Amino acid sequence: MPSKQNPRDRGPTLTEIVRNIAFYPVFYIGSLLLISFNMVTLLLPPGALYVMVRAWCHWHRWCCRHLLGIHIVVEGRLPDHPVLVAIRHESFFEAIDLPALLHNPMIFAKQELLTIPMWGRLGIRYGLIAVDRDAGARALRSMIRTMRSNATGAARPLVIFPEGTRTPHNTEGALQAGFAGLYKMAALPVVPIAVNSGPLYHRLWKRAGVITYRFGAEIPKGLGREEIEAAVVSAINVLND
């Protein structure tokens, strides 16, 4: 007897195809215009870039809501003191959406992203912190220096994707070895965030539905490696089916 097909494995419906045909050109052409305009903010105080980045992220949210039919639900929020945010990574959705979800976050990002023309310069100016995965402890110290040299860093949440890459929904990914070291050197409590964007967004033909963010309980600073890793893995995977 043939096995029952997983509904996530089905092909796109006609409605989904039409929605995506509208989404891709509208979002990416609008993004190109906004990023080009953002270059002007390199001549202005950083606050101007923060405003424009939030505008781009809300543009993405508008396109997701009105063109793709994706609704966003946020359960919980950050505390009002400095924290290290550890968020699950299932698709580009949350990578784009972070400045809309959080207030001017400083984000640890792959070093290669900061070499992209125009976007890389804006990312550095915004406060993205380059992650060199091959440089070990030296890279961690450099990341911490970059974080602390930012005049407004203490007032901005620090965000990291501790798995280091996208992890398929319903799969528990291993944390990168450097996460525990960064947690120790940053000396900040951790707020884990689970997200379930993969089934809707990490596909060519994106689907309508609800993407949920769930903020976990704050994890105190000063824990050992095994304890902090276990706590983060458990919290960021709570939305797996």
N, C-alpha and C positions, 0 to 999 in steps of 0.2 A: 504494500500500500504506500503510495507516494507521501512524503512528509509534507506537512502543512507549510505553506509559504509564509515567511516572516513579512508582515506588512511593510517593514522598512526596506525590503528588497524589491518592492514593486517598481514598475516604471512610472514616469510622470504622467499626470492627468493632463488633459487639454487645458484646463484652467491654470494649472501650475506652469505649463509651458508659456502661456500668454503672460502670466505674471512675471516670469523670469525674463522674457523678451523685453518687457517694459523696464524691469529693475536694472539690468546690467548697463544699458547705455545711459539711463537717467542718473544712476548713482555715480558711475565712473566719469562721465563727462562733467557732472557737477563737481566731483572731487578734484578733477584736474583744474577747473576754474578756481576753486577755493584754495587749493595748494599754491597755485600760481599767485593768487592775490596775497596769500600768506607771506610770500617773500618780502613784501613791503614791510611786514612787521619786524624784520631783522634790523630795521633802522629805528624802531620804536622801543619803548620799555617793554620788558617781558610780559606785562599784563595784557598787552594788545594781542600777543600770540596766544595766551591762555584763552582769551575770548574767542579767537578765531578757531582754535582747536575744538573747543566745545561746540562751536557752530557746525563744524564739519561732522563731529560725532552725532549731533542731533539731526543733521541732514541724513546720515546713515540710518538713524532710528526712524525718521520719517519715511524713508524709502522702504525700510523693512515693514513698517506698519501698514502703509497705504498701498504699496505695490506688491509686496509678498504676502501680506496678511499675517505677519508675525507680531504677536503681543509680548510684552516684557513684564514679568512679575518680579519684584524685589522683596525678599523676606529678610528683615533685619537691617542693620546699618552699622557703620563704623563708630567706635567711641570717639570722644573729642580730644584725645591725646595721641601723640605719635605712635604709630604701629607699623609693623611689617605685614603686608597683605600677601597671603599665599593663595592664588586662585587657580582652579583647575583650568586646563586648556583643551577644549574640544574642537574649536574652529576659529577662523579669523574674526568671528562675530565679537567675542569678548575682547580680543586684541584691539579692535577698532573702537569698541564701546566704552573702554575703561574711563576716558575723561568725561563721559556722560554719566557713568555710574558713580565715580568718585570725584572729589574736588581737587583738580590739578595734581594728579598723581605723578610721582617720579617712578618710572618703570624700568626695570632691568630688561634689556632687549639684546637679541643677538647682534654681535658686532657688525655682521654683514649688512644689516638693515640700515646702519648709519652711513653706508657708502652709497646709498641710492641717491641719484642726483635730485637736488632741491629738497626732497623729503628728508634726507639725512641731515642736512644743515638745520632744517626746522626741528627735527627730532632732538638734536644736541642742544639747540637753544631752548627747547621746551623743558628738557630735563631728563631725556632718556639716558640711561647708564649702560654703556657697552659691556657685554658679557663675552669675555674671551675664554672659551671652554678649555683651551689647551694650556693655559698659563698657570693653573693651580693657585696656590696661596698668594702668589704675587698679584694675580688678577683680582682676588678677593680684596686685598689691601687697596688696590687701585680703585675698585668700585666703591669702597667705603670712603676713600679720600674724595672721590667725585661727589658722592652723596653729601658729605659734610662741607664741601666747599661751596655748595649752593646756598646762597644767603637765605632762601626761604625754605630750605629742606626740612627744617624741624617742624614746620607747619604743614607739610605735605605728606600724605601717606606714601610709603615705599611699597611697590608692587612687584612681585616676582611670580612667574609661572614655574613652580618648583619641579615639575616633571620635565621641563626643558624643551618640550616639543608637544605637538598635538597628540592627544591620547583618545582613541576611539571610545565612544559612549559605551557604558556598561563594561569597560575594561579598567582595571586598576593598574595604573602606570607606576613605575618605580620613580622615586625622587632622585634628582641629580645629586651627585656626591657633594657638590659645593653648597647645597642649600643649608645644611647644618652648620657649616663654617661661617656662612654669611649671617645666619641667625645669631651665632655666638658673637661675631665681631660687631654686628649692628647693635646688640644689646637692647633689643626692643621686643615687646610682646608681639605675638602673631595673631592675626585674625584670618582664619581660613574662609574661603568662599567657594562653594560648589556651584556649578553651572551645567546645564544640560542642552547646550546649543547644537551638539553634533548631529542628531537625527534630522533636524530641520535645516541647518545652515551649511554643514560640511558636505556638500554635494553640488554637482553642476546645476541640477534643477532643484532649487531650494523650495521648501514646503511651508505652508501656512501652519500656524499653531502657537504654542506658548513656550517661550524660553524663560526659565526661572533662575534667578540668582538666590542663593541661600547663604547668608552670613552665619558662620559658626561662632561658638563661644570663644572669647579671647583666651589664648594660650599664653601663660606667663613666660617671661624671659628666664634664662638660666637653667633650662632643662638639659639633660644629656642628649647625645645624638639619637639614640634609639627611641627615647621617649618623645622627643619633638617630632621625629619623622613619623612615628606611629600615630601620634595625635593629628598631624596634618593629613596624612593619607586617609585616615578614617573620616575626617570632617569634609574633605573636598570630594569624597566619593558618595556622599549620602543621597545624591539625586540619580545615581545609577539605578537602572530598573532591577 
